Amino acid sequence: MTMSETITEQKVLNKLDIPDFRHMTKDKVMGFASMLPDMDPEVAKKALG
């Protein structure tokens, strides 16, 4: 997967149906984890940081 095909922060938030990563719940974590392989590394760092 190239950088242009990676999932952006806004796409992750939209897929999880949350306004920002502070609203991540236990239920949303599984969906987030399934997106990690396709996610921009910076997006993952922001969400987990």
PDBQT receptor file of N, H, CA, C and O in Angstrom, charges set to zero:
ATOM      1  N   MET A   1       0.848  -1.180   0.000  1.00  0.00    +0.000 N 
ATOM      2  CA  MET A   1       0.000   0.000   0.000  1.00  0.00    +0.000 C 
ATOM      3  C   MET A   1       0.887   1.234   0.000  1.00  0.00    +0.000 C 
ATOM      4  O   MET A   1       1.817   1.337   0.799  1.00  0.00    +0.000 OA
ATOM      5  N   THR A   2       0.603   2.152  -0.881  1.00  0.00    +0.000 N 
ATOM      6  H   THR A   2      -0.153   2.068  -1.530  1.00  0.00    +0.000 HD
ATOM      7  CA  THR A   2       1.400   3.372  -0.957  1.00  0.00    +0.000 C 
ATOM      8  C   THR A   2       0.876   4.403   0.017  1.00  0.00    +0.000 C 
ATOM      9  O   THR A   2      -0.210   4.245   0.576  1.00  0.00    +0.000 OA
ATOM     10  N   MET A   3       1.649   5.463   0.223  1.00  0.00    +0.000 N 
ATOM     11  H   MET A   3       2.531   5.591  -0.231  1.00  0.00    +0.000 HD
ATOM     12  CA  MET A   3       1.255   6.507   1.157  1.00  0.00    +0.000 C 
ATOM     13  C   MET A   3      -0.066   7.155   0.761  1.00  0.00    +0.000 C 
ATOM     14  O   MET A   3      -0.849   7.548   1.625  1.00  0.00    +0.000 OA
ATOM     15  N   SER A   4      -0.321   7.271  -0.555  1.00  0.00    +0.000 N 
ATOM     16  H   SER A   4       0.315   6.952  -1.258  1.00  0.00    +0.000 HD
ATOM     17  CA  SER A   4      -1.559   7.904  -0.992  1.00  0.00    +0.000 C 
ATOM     18  C   SER A   4      -2.777   7.022  -0.732  1.00  0.00    +0.000 C 
ATOM     19  O   SER A   4      -3.906   7.511  -0.767  1.00  0.00    +0.000 OA
ATOM     20  N   GLU A   5      -2.567   5.726  -0.470  1.00  0.00    +0.000 N 
ATOM     21  H   GLU A   5      -1.649   5.329  -0.441  1.00  0.00    +0.000 HD
ATOM     22  CA  GLU A   5      -3.664   4.812  -0.204  1.00  0.00    +0.000 C 
ATOM     23  C   GLU A   5      -3.905   4.610   1.290  1.00  0.00    +0.000 C 
ATOM     24  O   GLU A   5      -4.844   3.909   1.669  1.00  0.00    +0.000 OA
ATOM     25  N   THR A   6      -3.080   5.205   2.141  1.00  0.00    +0.000 N 
ATOM     26  H   THR A   6      -2.317   5.774   1.833  1.00  0.00    +0.000 HD
ATOM     27  CA  THR A   6      -3.250   5.014   3.576  1.00  0.00    +0.000 C 
ATOM     28  C   THR A   6      -4.465   5.775   4.074  1.00  0.00    +0.000 C 
ATOM     29  O   THR A   6      -4.898   6.754   3.467  1.00  0.00    +0.000 OA
ATOM     30  N   ILE A   7      -5.001   5.310   5.184  1.00  0.00    +0.000 N 
ATOM     31  H   ILE A   7      -4.649   4.515   5.678  1.00  0.00    +0.000 HD
ATOM     32  CA  ILE A   7      -6.185   5.925   5.777  1.00  0.00    +0.000 C 
ATOM     33  C   ILE A   7      -5.762   7.178   6.536  1.00  0.00    +0.000 C 
ATOM     34  O   ILE A   7      -4.828   7.139   7.338  1.00  0.00    +0.000 OA
ATOM     35  N   THR A   8      -6.442   8.272   6.285  1.00  0.00    +0.000 N 
ATOM     36  H   THR A   8      -7.200   8.303   5.634  1.00  0.00    +0.000 HD
ATOM     37  CA  THR A   8      -6.129   9.533   6.952  1.00  0.00    +0.000 C 
ATOM     38  C   THR A   8      -6.842   9.608   8.300  1.00  0.00    +0.000 C 
ATOM     39  O   THR A   8      -7.726   8.806   8.601  1.00  0.00    +0.000 OA
ATOM     40  N   GLU A   9      -6.439  10.581   9.096  1.00  0.00    +0.000 N 
ATOM     41  H   GLU A   9      -5.721  11.232   8.852  1.00  0.00    +0.000 HD
ATOM     42  CA  GLU A   9      -7.054  10.775  10.412  1.00  0.00    +0.000 C 
ATOM     43  C   GLU A   9      -8.564  10.976  10.285  1.00  0.00    +0.000 C 
ATOM     44  O   GLU A   9      -9.331  10.364  11.029  1.00  0.00    +0.000 OA
ATOM     45  N   GLN A  10      -8.993  11.814   9.365  1.00  0.00    +0.000 N 
ATOM     46  H   GLN A  10      -8.370  12.311   8.761  1.00  0.00    +0.000 HD
ATOM     47  CA  GLN A  10     -10.421  12.088   9.225  1.00  0.00    +0.000 C 
ATOM     48  C   GLN A  10     -11.195  10.839   8.812  1.00  0.00    +0.000 C 
ATOM     49  O   GLN A  10     -12.316  10.622   9.273  1.00  0.00    +0.000 OA
ATOM     50  N   LYS A  11     -10.609  10.028   7.955  1.00  0.00    +0.000 N 
ATOM     51  H   LYS A  11      -9.699  10.204   7.580  1.00  0.00    +0.000 HD
ATOM     52  CA  LYS A  11     -11.278   8.788   7.556  1.00  0.00    +0.000 C 
ATOM     53  C   LYS A  11     -11.415   7.837   8.736  1.00  0.00    +0.000 C 
ATOM     54  O   LYS A  11     -12.445   7.180   8.890  1.00  0.00    +0.000 OA
ATOM     55  N   VAL A  12     -10.380   7.759   9.571  1.00  0.00    +0.000 N 
ATOM     56  H   VAL A  12      -9.544   8.292   9.446  1.00  0.00    +0.000 HD
ATOM     57  CA  VAL A  12     -10.440   6.910  10.762  1.00  0.00    +0.000 C 
ATOM     58  C   VAL A  12     -11.549   7.399  11.683  1.00  0.00    +0.000 C 
ATOM     59  O   VAL A  12     -12.366   6.608  12.154  1.00  0.00    +0.000 OA
ATOM     60  N   LEU A  13     -11.576   8.701  11.939  1.00  0.00    +0.000 N 
ATOM     61  H   LEU A  13     -10.912   9.343  11.557  1.00  0.00    +0.000 HD
ATOM     62  CA  LEU A  13     -12.607   9.263  12.817  1.00  0.00    +0.000 C 
ATOM     63  C   LEU A  13     -13.999   9.020  12.252  1.00  0.00    +0.000 C 
ATOM     64  O   LEU A  13     -14.924   8.693  12.996  1.00  0.00    +0.000 OA
ATOM     65  N   ASN A  14     -14.151   9.179  10.952  1.00  0.00    +0.000 N 
ATOM     66  H   ASN A  14     -13.400   9.445  10.348  1.00  0.00    +0.000 HD
ATOM     67  CA  ASN A  14     -15.457   8.934  10.326  1.00  0.00    +0.000 C 
ATOM     68  C   ASN A  14     -15.881   7.475  10.457  1.00  0.00    +0.000 C 
ATOM     69  O   ASN A  14     -17.034   7.186  10.777  1.00  0.00    +0.000 OA
ATOM     70  N   LYS A  15     -14.958   6.566  10.213  1.00  0.00    +0.000 N 
ATOM     71  H   LYS A  15     -14.022   6.801   9.953  1.00  0.00    +0.000 HD
ATOM     72  CA  LYS A  15     -15.278   5.137  10.301  1.00  0.00    +0.000 C 
ATOM     73  C   LYS A  15     -15.639   4.731  11.727  1.00  0.00    +0.000 C 
ATOM     74  O   LYS A  15     -16.483   3.860  11.934  1.00  0.00    +0.000 OA
ATOM     75  N   LEU A  16     -14.998   5.363  12.707  1.00  0.00    +0.000 N 
ATOM     76  H   LEU A  16     -14.311   6.071  12.539  1.00  0.00    +0.000 HD
ATOM     77  CA  LEU A  16     -15.293   5.055  14.105  1.00  0.00    +0.000 C 
ATOM     78  C   LEU A  16     -16.483   5.859  14.628  1.00  0.00    +0.000 C 
ATOM     79  O   LEU A  16     -16.967   5.606  15.731  1.00  0.00    +0.000 OA
ATOM     80  N   ASP A  17     -16.951   6.817  13.845  1.00  0.00    +0.000 N 
ATOM     81  H   ASP A  17     -16.557   7.023  12.948  1.00  0.00    +0.000 HD
ATOM     82  CA  ASP A  17     -18.078   7.674  14.200  1.00  0.00    +0.000 C 
ATOM     83  C   ASP A  17     -17.816   8.429  15.512  1.00  0.00    +0.000 C 
ATOM     84  O   ASP A  17     -18.652   8.452  16.415  1.00  0.00    +0.000 OA
ATOM     85  N   ILE A  18     -16.624   9.048  15.585  1.00  0.00    +0.000 N 
ATOM     86  H   ILE A  18     -15.945   9.029  14.851  1.00  0.00    +0.000 HD
ATOM     87  CA  ILE A  18     -16.264   9.872  16.738  1.00  0.00    +0.000 C 
ATOM     88  C   ILE A  18     -15.684  11.193  16.235  1.00  0.00    +0.000 C 
ATOM     89  O   ILE A  18     -15.099  11.242  15.153  1.00  0.00    +0.000 OA
ATOM     90  N   PRO A  19     -15.844  12.271  17.021  1.00  0.00    +0.000 N 
ATOM     91  CA  PRO A  19     -15.329  13.574  16.585  1.00  0.00    +0.000 C 
ATOM     92  C   PRO A  19     -13.814  13.715  16.708  1.00  0.00    +0.000 C 
ATOM     93  O   PRO A  19     -13.199  14.435  15.921  1.00  0.00    +0.000 OA
ATOM     94  N   ASP A  20     -13.201  13.039  17.685  1.00  0.00    +0.000 N 
ATOM     95  H   ASP A  20     -13.700  12.455  18.325  1.00  0.00    +0.000 HD
ATOM     96  CA  ASP A  20     -11.755  13.051  17.845  1.00  0.00    +0.000 C 
ATOM     97  C   ASP A  20     -11.340  11.835  18.668  1.00  0.00    +0.000 C 
ATOM     98  O   ASP A  20     -12.190  11.115  19.190  1.00  0.00    +0.000 OA
ATOM     99  N   PHE A  21     -10.054  11.612  18.780  1.00  0.00    +0.000 N 
ATOM    100  H   PHE A  21      -9.363  12.197  18.356  1.00  0.00    +0.000 HD
ATOM    101  CA  PHE A  21      -9.568  10.396  19.421  1.00  0.00    +0.000 C 
ATOM    102  C   PHE A  21      -9.805  10.379  20.934  1.00  0.00    +0.000 C 
ATOM    103  O   PHE A  21      -9.690   9.322  21.554  1.00  0.00    +0.000 OA
ATOM    104  N   ARG A  22     -10.125  11.496  21.528  1.00  0.00    +0.000 N 
ATOM    105  H   ARG A  22     -10.218  12.355  21.024  1.00  0.00    +0.000 HD
ATOM    106  CA  ARG A  22     -10.450  11.506  22.960  1.00  0.00    +0.000 C 
ATOM    107  C   ARG A  22     -11.754  10.773  23.239  1.00  0.00    +0.000 C 
ATOM    108  O   ARG A  22     -12.022  10.394  24.380  1.00  0.00    +0.000 OA
ATOM    109  N   HIS A  23     -12.565  10.571  22.207  1.00  0.00    +0.000 N 
ATOM    110  H   HIS A  23     -12.348  10.879  21.281  1.00  0.00    +0.000 HD
ATOM    111  CA  HIS A  23     -13.847   9.882  22.361  1.00  0.00    +0.000 C 
ATOM    112  C   HIS A  23     -13.751   8.383  22.066  1.00  0.00    +0.000 C 
ATOM    113  O   HIS A  23     -14.768   7.716  21.880  1.00  0.00    +0.000 OA
ATOM    114  N   MET A  24     -12.536   7.866  22.025  1.00  0.00    +0.000 N 
ATOM    115  H   MET A  24     -11.709   8.408  22.176  1.00  0.00    +0.000 HD
ATOM    116  CA  MET A  24     -12.325   6.443  21.768  1.00  0.00    +0.000 C 
ATOM    117  C   MET A  24     -12.836   5.645  22.964  1.00  0.00    +0.000 C 
ATOM    118  O   MET A  24     -12.464   5.924  24.103  1.00  0.00    +0.000 OA
ATOM    119  N   THR A  25     -13.679   4.666  22.710  1.00  0.00    +0.000 N 
ATOM    120  H   THR A  25     -13.981   4.440  21.784  1.00  0.00    +0.000 HD
ATOM    121  CA  THR A  25     -14.209   3.801  23.769  1.00  0.00    +0.000 C 
ATOM    122  C   THR A  25     -13.647   2.400  23.584  1.00  0.00    +0.000 C 
ATOM    123  O   THR A  25     -13.015   2.101  22.570  1.00  0.00    +0.000 OA
ATOM    124  N   LYS A  26     -13.881   1.547  24.567  1.00  0.00    +0.000 N 
ATOM    125  H   LYS A  26     -14.394   1.790  25.390  1.00  0.00    +0.000 HD
ATOM    126  CA  LYS A  26     -13.421   0.161  24.465  1.00  0.00    +0.000 C 
ATOM    127  C   LYS A  26     -14.005  -0.503  23.221  1.00  0.00    +0.000 C 
ATOM    128  O   LYS A  26     -13.325  -1.276  22.546  1.00  0.00    +0.000 OA
ATOM    129  N   ASP A  27     -15.259  -0.202  22.925  1.00  0.00    +0.000 N 
ATOM    130  H   ASP A  27     -15.811   0.426  23.474  1.00  0.00    +0.000 HD
ATOM    131  CA  ASP A  27     -15.911  -0.795  21.760  1.00  0.00    +0.000 C 
ATOM    132  C   ASP A  27     -15.258  -0.339  20.455  1.00  0.00    +0.000 C 
ATOM    133  O   ASP A  27     -15.187  -1.112  19.499  1.00  0.00    +0.000 OA
ATOM    134  N   LYS A  28     -14.786   0.895  20.406  1.00  0.00    +0.000 N 
ATOM    135  H   LYS A  28     -14.844   1.522  21.183  1.00  0.00    +0.000 HD
ATOM    136  CA  LYS A  28     -14.199   1.448  19.187  1.00  0.00    +0.000 C 
ATOM    137  C   LYS A  28     -12.770   0.955  18.951  1.00  0.00    +0.000 C 
ATOM    138  O   LYS A  28     -12.268   1.018  17.828  1.00  0.00    +0.000 OA
ATOM    139  N   VAL A  29     -12.119   0.467  20.000  1.00  0.00    +0.000 N 
ATOM    140  H   VAL A  29     -12.527   0.416  20.912  1.00  0.00    +0.000 HD
ATOM    141  CA  VAL A  29     -10.721   0.042  19.898  1.00  0.00    +0.000 C 
ATOM    142  C   VAL A  29     -10.547  -1.110  18.907  1.00  0.00    +0.000 C 
ATOM    143  O   VAL A  29      -9.562  -1.142  18.169  1.00  0.00    +0.000 OA
ATOM    144  N   MET A  30     -11.481  -2.045  18.882  1.00  0.00    +0.000 N 
ATOM    145  H   MET A  30     -12.281  -2.019  19.482  1.00  0.00    +0.000 HD
ATOM    146  CA  MET A  30     -11.369  -3.179  17.952  1.00  0.00    +0.000 C 
ATOM    147  C   MET A  30     -11.446  -2.699  16.504  1.00  0.00    +0.000 C 
ATOM    148  O   MET A  30     -10.695  -3.177  15.654  1.00  0.00    +0.000 OA
ATOM    149  N   GLY A  31     -12.332  -1.773  16.222  1.00  0.00    +0.000 N 
ATOM    150  H   GLY A  31     -12.942  -1.385  16.913  1.00  0.00    +0.000 HD
ATOM    151  CA  GLY A  31     -12.421  -1.218  14.877  1.00  0.00    +0.000 C 
ATOM    152  C   GLY A  31     -11.155  -0.467  14.510  1.00  0.00    +0.000 C 
ATOM    153  O   GLY A  31     -10.658  -0.567  13.388  1.00  0.00    +0.000 OA
ATOM    154  N   PHE A  32     -10.638   0.289  15.476  1.00  0.00    +0.000 N 
ATOM    155  H   PHE A  32     -11.041   0.370  16.388  1.00  0.00    +0.000 HD
ATOM    156  CA  PHE A  32      -9.392   1.028  15.268  1.00  0.00    +0.000 C 
ATOM    157  C   PHE A  32      -8.248   0.062  14.974  1.00  0.00    +0.000 C 
ATOM    158  O   PHE A  32      -7.467   0.283  14.049  1.00  0.00    +0.000 OA
ATOM    159  N   ALA A  33      -8.151  -1.006  15.759  1.00  0.00    +0.000 N 
ATOM    160  H   ALA A  33      -8.786  -1.185  16.511  1.00  0.00    +0.000 HD
ATOM    161  CA  ALA A  33      -7.066  -1.975  15.595  1.00  0.00    +0.000 C 
ATOM    162  C   ALA A  33      -7.122  -2.635  14.225  1.00  0.00    +0.000 C 
ATOM    163  O   ALA A  33      -6.082  -2.926  13.634  1.00  0.00    +0.000 OA
ATOM    164  N   SER A  34      -8.314  -2.872  13.720  1.00  0.00    +0.000 N 
ATOM    165  H   SER A  34      -9.159  -2.636  14.200  1.00  0.00    +0.000 HD
ATOM    166  CA  SER A  34      -8.428  -3.521  12.413  1.00  0.00    +0.000 C 
ATOM    167  C   SER A  34      -7.986  -2.605  11.277  1.00  0.00    +0.000 C 
ATOM    168  O   SER A  34      -7.654  -3.079  10.191  1.00  0.00    +0.000 OA
ATOM    169  N   MET A  35      -7.978  -1.289  11.521  1.00  0.00    +0.000 N 
ATOM    170  H   MET A  35      -8.247  -0.903  12.404  1.00  0.00    +0.000 HD
ATOM    171  CA  MET A  35      -7.547  -0.329  10.506  1.00  0.00    +0.000 C 
ATOM    172  C   MET A  35      -6.045  -0.050  10.548  1.00  0.00    +0.000 C 
ATOM    173  O   MET A  35      -5.507   0.523   9.601  1.00  0.00    +0.000 OA
ATOM    174  N   LEU A  36      -5.366  -0.437  11.610  1.00  0.00    +0.000 N 
ATOM    175  H   LEU A  36      -5.803  -0.902  12.379  1.00  0.00    +0.000 HD
ATOM    176  CA  LEU A  36      -3.948  -0.108  11.789  1.00  0.00    +0.000 C 
ATOM    177  C   LEU A  36      -3.049  -0.471  10.603  1.00  0.00    +0.000 C 
ATOM    178  O   LEU A  36      -2.202   0.343  10.233  1.00  0.00    +0.000 OA
ATOM    179  N   PRO A  37      -3.190  -1.644   9.993  1.00  0.00    +0.000 N 
ATOM    180  CA  PRO A  37      -2.285  -1.976   8.876  1.00  0.00    +0.000 C 
ATOM    181  C   PRO A  37      -2.387  -1.006   7.692  1.00  0.00    +0.000 C 
ATOM    182  O   PRO A  37      -1.418  -0.834   6.952  1.00  0.00    +0.000 OA
ATOM    183  N   ASP A  38      -3.537  -0.381   7.509  1.00  0.00    +0.000 N 
ATOM    184  H   ASP A  38      -4.324  -0.520   8.110  1.00  0.00    +0.000 HD
ATOM    185  CA  ASP A  38      -3.741   0.524   6.376  1.00  0.00    +0.000 C 
ATOM    186  C   ASP A  38      -3.629   1.990   6.758  1.00  0.00    +0.000 C 
ATOM    187  O   ASP A  38      -3.817   2.866   5.914  1.00  0.00    +0.000 OA
ATOM    188  N   MET A  39      -3.328   2.263   8.006  1.00  0.00    +0.000 N 
ATOM    189  H   MET A  39      -3.176   1.551   8.692  1.00  0.00    +0.000 HD
ATOM    190  CA  MET A  39      -3.342   3.623   8.527  1.00  0.00    +0.000 C 
ATOM    191  C   MET A  39      -1.992   4.320   8.345  1.00  0.00    +0.000 C 
ATOM    192  O   MET A  39      -0.937   3.691   8.424  1.00  0.00    +0.000 OA
ATOM    193  N   ASP A  40      -2.047   5.617   8.102  1.00  0.00    +0.000 N 
ATOM    194  H   ASP A  40      -2.905   6.128   8.037  1.00  0.00    +0.000 HD
ATOM    195  CA  ASP A  40      -0.850   6.442   8.073  1.00  0.00    +0.000 C 
ATOM    196  C   ASP A  40      -0.193   6.328   9.457  1.00  0.00    +0.000 C 
ATOM    197  O   ASP A  40      -0.870   6.529  10.465  1.00  0.00    +0.000 OA
ATOM    198  N   PRO A  41       1.088   6.017   9.530  1.00  0.00    +0.000 N 
ATOM    199  CA  PRO A  41       1.746   5.852  10.830  1.00  0.00    +0.000 C 
ATOM    200  C   PRO A  41       1.583   7.065  11.759  1.00  0.00    +0.000 C 
ATOM    201  O   PRO A  41       1.483   6.896  12.974  1.00  0.00    +0.000 OA
ATOM    202  N   GLU A  42       1.556   8.258  11.215  1.00  0.00    +0.000 N 
ATOM    203  H   GLU A  42       1.637   8.396  10.228  1.00  0.00    +0.000 HD
ATOM    204  CA  GLU A  42       1.391   9.462  12.039  1.00  0.00    +0.000 C 
ATOM    205  C   GLU A  42       0.004   9.514  12.670  1.00  0.00    +0.000 C 
ATOM    206  O   GLU A  42      -0.149   9.989  13.795  1.00  0.00    +0.000 OA
ATOM    207  N   VAL A  43      -1.000   9.032  11.955  1.00  0.00    +0.000 N 
ATOM    208  H   VAL A  43      -0.875   8.646  11.040  1.00  0.00    +0.000 HD
ATOM    209  CA  VAL A  43      -2.364   8.976  12.496  1.00  0.00    +0.000 C 
ATOM    210  C   VAL A  43      -2.406   8.009  13.671  1.00  0.00    +0.000 C 
ATOM    211  O   VAL A  43      -2.992   8.317  14.709  1.00  0.00    +0.000 OA
ATOM    212  N   ALA A  44      -1.795   6.856  13.517  1.00  0.00    +0.000 N 
ATOM    213  H   ALA A  44      -1.319   6.606  12.674  1.00  0.00    +0.000 HD
ATOM    214  CA  ALA A  44      -1.761   5.873  14.595  1.00  0.00    +0.000 C 
ATOM    215  C   ALA A  44      -1.049   6.425  15.826  1.00  0.00    +0.000 C 
ATOM    216  O   ALA A  44      -1.502   6.222  16.953  1.00  0.00    +0.000 OA
ATOM    217  N   LYS A  45       0.064   7.122  15.611  1.00  0.00    +0.000 N 
ATOM    218  H   LYS A  45       0.431   7.287  14.695  1.00  0.00    +0.000 HD
ATOM    219  CA  LYS A  45       0.806   7.713  16.729  1.00  0.00    +0.000 C 
ATOM    220  C   LYS A  45      -0.036   8.748  17.461  1.00  0.00    +0.000 C 
ATOM    221  O   LYS A  45      -0.024   8.809  18.690  1.00  0.00    +0.000 OA
ATOM    222  N   LYS A  46      -0.773   9.569  16.697  1.00  0.00    +0.000 N 
ATOM    223  H   LYS A  46      -0.782   9.519  15.699  1.00  0.00    +0.000 HD
ATOM    224  CA  LYS A  46      -1.611  10.587  17.321  1.00  0.00    +0.000 C 
ATOM    225  C   LYS A  46      -2.713   9.962  18.144  1.00  0.00    +0.000 C 
ATOM    226  O   LYS A  46      -3.010  10.433  19.242  1.00  0.00    +0.000 OA
ATOM    227  N   ALA A  47      -3.324   8.911  17.632  1.00  0.00    +0.000 N 
ATOM    228  H   ALA A  47      -3.083   8.528  16.739  1.00  0.00    +0.000 HD
ATOM    229  CA  ALA A  47      -4.420   8.259  18.334  1.00  0.00    +0.000 C 
ATOM    230  C   ALA A  47      -3.941   7.553  19.601  1.00  0.00    +0.000 C 
ATOM    231  O   ALA A  47      -4.627   7.560  20.622  1.00  0.00    +0.000 OA
ATOM    232  N   LEU A  48      -2.775   6.952  19.525  1.00  0.00    +0.000 N 
ATOM    233  H   LEU A  48      -2.217   6.946  18.695  1.00  0.00    +0.000 HD
ATOM    234  CA  LEU A  48      -2.259   6.179  20.649  1.00  0.00    +0.000 C 
ATOM    235  C   LEU A  48      -1.454   7.003  21.632  1.00  0.00    +0.000 C 
ATOM    236  O   LEU A  48      -1.187   6.555  22.747  1.00  0.00    +0.000 OA
ATOM    237  N   GLY A  49      -1.066   8.200  21.233  1.00  0.00    +0.000 N 
ATOM    238  H   GLY A  49      -1.283   8.565  20.327  1.00  0.00    +0.000 HD
ATOM    239  CA  GLY A  49      -0.207   9.038  22.065  1.00  0.00    +0.000 C 
ATOM    240  C   GLY A  49      -0.868   9.851  23.083  1.00  0.00    +0.000 C 
ATOM    241  O   GLY A  49      -0.203  10.580  23.819  1.00  0.00    +0.000 OA
TER     242      GLY A  49
